[in-house]
């Protein structure tokens, strides 16, 4: 590994379109370093325990108090599957086995790509620090849509039901859906 000198000071950055690029970026005026601001990757899972689904009531913003699937941001140096397992453990003290990729959702407004897996629960669950409570819900007893934190949670639950009816994934955003919480 070579020493490329000191990291650029943020005060040295200017907005510019680098040579050969098509987007304006933060570029260090001193050394030419280009700082790319890329989408965030979210990983999570629809966790099944028999005929029930694991849900977590959020203890943090955004959407504190609303129900969600165990999910969160992928960390550096971890695979998406490792991240989904870690999030289930952090949010619900849940040990899960990943089965397959359920869906890839894109939320351009907040620059997110979400990888949602199908998983099976092994053992018990209990709230982690980011959850007020966790519960296993029968399909006919899931929280109402108005109690769900994010549109992509509803999409994932719907897509999991489609798998149960014989459809095959992975799925993507429902037609015309971009994940905005704002209703028309």
C-alpha positions in Angstrom: 0.0 0.0 0.0 1.4 3.4 -0.9 1.0 6.7 1.0 -0.9 9.1 -1.2 -0.4 12.0 1.1 -2.8 13.7 3.4 -6.5 13.5 2.8 -8.0 16.5 1.2 -9.4 19.1 3.6 -13.2 19.6 2.9 -12.6 23.4 2.5 -10.6 22.5 -0.6 -13.6 21.0 -2.4 -15.5 22.8 -5.2 -18.5 21.6 -7.2 -17.5 20.7 -10.7 -18.0 18.2 -13.5 -14.8 16.1 -13.6 -13.3 15.3 -17.0 -15.1 12.4 -18.6 -18.0 12.6 -16.2 -21.6 13.8 -16.7 -22.5 14.8 -13.1 -21.4 17.7 -10.9 -19.4 16.3 -8.0 -17.3 17.6 -5.1 -13.7 17.8 -6.4 -10.7 18.8 -4.4 -9.2 22.0 -6.1 -5.8 21.2 -4.6 -5.3 17.5 -5.6 -8.2 16.6 -8.0 -9.7 13.9 -5.7 -13.3 13.3 -6.6 -15.8 12.6 -3.8 -18.6 10.4 -5.1 -21.9 10.6 -3.2 -23.7 7.4 -4.0 -27.0 5.8 -3.0 -27.3 4.1 0.4 -28.0 0.4 0.5 -30.6 -0.9 2.9 -30.8 -4.6 3.7 -33.6 -6.4 5.5 -35.8 -9.5 5.5 -39.3 -10.8 5.7 -38.7 -13.3 8.6 -41.2 -16.2 8.9 -41.8 -18.4 11.9 -44.2 -21.0 10.7 -47.3 -19.1 9.5 -46.3 -15.9 11.2 -44.1 -12.9 10.2 -41.7 -10.9 12.4 -42.4 -7.2 12.8 -40.6 -4.6 14.9 -42.1 -1.4 16.3 -39.5 1.4 15.7 -37.9 3.0 18.8 -36.1 5.6 16.6 -36.9 8.2 14.0 -37.8 8.3 11.3 -41.3 6.9 11.8 -40.8 6.1 15.5 -43.7 4.0 16.9 -44.6 2.5 13.5 -44.1 -1.2 12.5 -41.4 -2.3 10.1 -39.4 -5.4 9.1 -36.0 -5.8 10.5 -33.8 -3.8 8.2 -31.2 -1.1 8.1 -28.1 0.3 6.3 -25.5 -2.1 5.0 -22.2 -1.5 6.7 -18.8 -1.4 5.0 -17.1 -4.7 4.4 -20.2 -6.9 4.9 -22.3 -8.8 2.4 -26.0 -7.9 2.0 -26.9 -11.3 3.6 -24.6 -10.6 6.6 -26.2 -7.2 6.9 -29.7 -8.6 6.9 -28.8 -11.2 9.6 -27.1 -8.4 11.7 -30.2 -6.1 11.4 -32.5 -8.9 12.5 -30.2 -9.6 15.5 -29.9 -5.9 16.4 -33.6 -5.0 16.1 -35.3 -8.2 17.3 -32.5 -10.4 18.9 -33.5 -12.8 16.1 -31.3 -15.4 14.6 -32.4 -16.0 11.0 -31.5 -18.1 8.0 -31.6 -16.3 4.7 -33.4 -18.3 2.0 -33.4 -16.1 -1.1 -33.7 -12.5 -2.4 -37.3 -11.4 -2.3 -37.0 -7.9 -3.8 -34.9 -5.0 -4.9 -36.6 -1.7 -4.3 -35.4 1.8 -5.3 -36.4 4.9 -3.5 -34.8 7.7 -5.6 -36.1 10.6 -3.5 -33.8 9.5 -0.7 -31.2 7.7 -2.8 -31.8 4.3 -1.4 -31.6 0.8 -2.9 -33.2 -1.8 -0.7 -32.4 -5.5 -0.8 -35.1 -7.5 1.0 -34.6 -11.2 1.7 -36.9 -14.1 2.6 -35.8 -15.6 5.9 -36.7 -18.2 8.5 -36.5 -17.5 12.3 -34.6 -19.8 14.5 -35.4 -19.3 18.2 -37.1 -16.6 20.1 -37.3 -12.8 19.6 -37.0 -9.8 22.0 -36.7 -6.1 21.3 -33.3 -4.7 20.5 -32.3 -1.1 21.2 -33.9 0.2 18.0 -37.3 -1.5 18.7 -40.0 -0.6 21.2 -41.5 -4.1 20.8 -41.3 -7.0 18.4 -44.0 -9.5 17.5 -44.9 -12.4 15.3 -48.0 -11.7 13.4 -50.3 -14.1 11.5 -50.9 -12.9 8.0 -54.5 -11.9 8.8 -53.4 -10.0 11.9 -50.7 -7.8 10.5 -50.7 -4.1 11.5 -52.9 -1.9 9.3 -51.2 0.0 6.5 -51.5 3.3 8.5 -49.4 1.7 11.2 -46.6 0.6 8.8 -43.4 2.7 8.8 -42.5 2.7 5.1 -44.2 1.8 1.8 -41.5 -0.8 1.0 -42.5 -2.8 4.0 -46.0 -3.1 2.6 -44.5 -4.0 -0.8 -42.3 -6.7 0.8 -45.2 -8.2 2.7 -47.3 -8.3 -0.4 -44.5 -9.8 -2.4 -44.0 -12.5 0.3 -47.7 -13.4 -0.1 -47.3 -13.6 -3.8 -44.4 -16.2 -3.3 -46.8 -18.2 -1.1 -49.3 -18.2 -3.9 -46.7 -19.6 -6.4 -45.2 -16.5 -7.9 -41.4 -16.3 -8.3 -39.2 -13.4 -7.4 -37.2 -11.3 -7.0 -39.6 -8.5 -7.3 -39.1 -4.7 -7.7 -41.1 -1.6 -7.0 -44.8 -2.0 -7.8 -45.7 -0.2 -11.0 -45.4 3.6 -10.6 -44.4 3.3 -6.9 -41.3 5.3 -5.8 -41.7 4.9 -2.0 -42.8 8.3 -1.1 -44.8 8.6 2.1 -46.8 11.6 0.7 -50.2 10.5 -0.6 -51.7 11.9 -3.8 
